[in-house]
Amino acid sequence: MDHGASAAASVSRLADLAEGATGRVVRLEHPGSSATTQLVALGIYPGAEVRLVQRFPAFVLQVELAEVALDERMAERVWVTCRDRGAG
């Protein structure tokens, strides 16, 4: 196990990331809620790779080959392990 890589990664809310940041979803808040079910239907679930494309006027993520727009309330439900902090 590469402890250096683990130490360099940090867990943050998706809503707190800078544009261009990439990471892996590690947790969704309120499992079983309709909002969480909607996130999963959009391809945002633990283990999914995401990249934050823009923050305003909506949070736009690249998830696999799709781009998905979320409002801030939804973006705050998603926790990711960051590999690239993005610009900023």
C-alpha positions as CSV (number, residue, x, y, z in Angstrom):
1,M,0.0,0.0,0.0
2,D,1.3,3.4,-0.9
3,H,0.9,5.5,2.2
4,G,2.3,8.6,0.5
5,A,-0.6,8.7,-2.0
6,S,-3.1,8.1,0.8
7,A,-1.7,11.0,2.9
8,A,-1.9,13.3,-0.1
9,A,-5.6,12.7,-0.8
10,S,-8.1,14.6,1.2
11,V,-11.9,14.2,1.7
12,S,-14.0,17.3,0.9
13,R,-17.6,18.2,0.0
14,L,-18.0,18.5,-3.7
15,A,-19.4,22.0,-3.2
16,D,-16.0,23.1,-1.6
17,L,-13.9,22.0,-4.6
18,A,-12.3,24.4,-7.2
19,E,-13.2,24.1,-10.8
20,G,-11.0,21.5,-12.5
21,A,-10.7,19.3,-9.4
22,T,-11.0,15.6,-9.8
23,G,-11.7,12.8,-7.4
24,R,-13.6,9.7,-6.4
25,V,-17.0,9.9,-4.6
26,V,-16.6,8.3,-1.2
27,R,-19.9,9.1,0.5
28,L,-23.4,10.5,-0.1
29,E,-25.2,12.1,2.7
30,H,-28.7,10.9,3.8
31,P,-28.6,7.4,2.2
32,G,-32.1,6.3,1.0
33,S,-33.4,9.9,0.6
34,S,-35.0,10.9,-2.7
35,A,-32.2,13.3,-3.4
36,T,-29.6,10.6,-2.9
37,T,-31.5,8.3,-5.1
38,Q,-31.5,11.0,-7.8
39,L,-27.7,11.4,-7.4
40,V,-27.2,7.7,-7.9
41,A,-29.5,7.7,-11.0
42,L,-27.2,10.5,-12.4
43,G,-24.1,8.2,-11.9
44,I,-22.9,9.9,-8.8
45,Y,-22.3,7.2,-6.2
46,P,-19.4,5.9,-4.0
47,G,-16.6,4.8,-6.3
48,A,-17.5,7.1,-9.2
49,E,-14.8,9.3,-10.7
50,V,-15.9,12.9,-11.1
51,R,-14.4,16.2,-12.3
52,L,-15.8,19.6,-11.4
53,V,-16.2,21.5,-14.6
54,Q,-17.9,24.7,-13.2
55,R,-19.3,26.0,-10.0
56,F,-21.6,28.8,-11.2
57,P,-24.5,29.2,-11.9
58,A,-24.7,25.5,-11.2
59,F,-22.2,22.8,-10.2
60,V,-21.4,20.9,-13.4
61,L,-19.6,17.6,-13.1
62,Q,-18.1,15.3,-15.7
63,V,-19.1,11.8,-14.7
64,E,-17.8,9.2,-17.1
65,L,-18.8,10.5,-20.6
66,A,-21.7,12.7,-19.3
67,E,-21.9,16.2,-17.8
68,V,-24.4,16.6,-14.9
69,A,-25.6,19.9,-13.4
70,L,-26.4,20.1,-9.6
71,D,-27.6,22.9,-7.4
72,E,-25.5,23.7,-4.3
73,R,-27.8,21.7,-2.0
74,M,-27.2,18.6,-4.0
75,A,-23.4,19.3,-4.4
76,E,-23.2,19.5,-0.6
77,R,-24.4,15.9,-0.2
78,V,-21.5,14.5,-2.1
79,W,-18.1,13.8,-0.4
80,V,-15.1,13.1,-2.6
81,T,-11.5,12.1,-2.1
82,C,-9.5,14.6,-4.2
83,R,-6.6,13.7,-6.4
84,D,-6.3,17.0,-8.2
85,R,-7.4,20.2,-6.4
86,G,-8.1,22.1,-9.6
87,A,-7.5,25.8,-10.2
88,G,-7.7,27.8,-7.2
